[in-house]
Amino acid sequence: MFDPKGTFQRFFNLPRRRSPSEARGSPPARPYGLCVIEGANMLAVCDRDGHRIVLMTYDGADAGDLLTAGDGLRYPCDVAVSPAEGQGQGKLVAVMESSRGLLGNVPHHAIKLFAI
C-alpha cells in the first residue's frame, strides 16, 4: 500500500484457503486482482487458484470470503464492487474469470455478476 504521495507504507499477504476439504499444507493463496470497496474501507482481492474473492481491511486483516467456488467462482482474476446499493438489491459484484486450460483442461473465460 502507498500513501497519497506515492510513498510505500506496507504490504500484506492473503490468508491461506479455508476449505475444510483441503489437505494440510495446501498452497498459499494466489492474489490476482483487487478493488477498493468504497465506504467500507475494505479491499476485495481475487485468489485465482483458490476460486474465491477475499475481503481484507486496509491494514491487511482477513475479513472473510466475499464469494467462493461454492458461489460458482472459477479462476477469478479481476473484481469490481458497486459503490452504492441499487434498488434494494444490495451491492453488485462483477467478477472476470480466466483460465488457459493447462494440462488438458478446457479453457475458461467468463464475466459473472453477483448481487450480495
Buried (B, 14 or more C-beta within 10 A) or exposed (E): EEEEEEEEEEEBEBBBBBBEEEEEEBEEBEBBBBBEBEEBEBBBBBBBBBBBBBBBEEEBEBBEBBBBBEBEBBBBBBBBBBEEEEEEEEBBBBBBBBBEEEEEEEEEEBEBEBEE
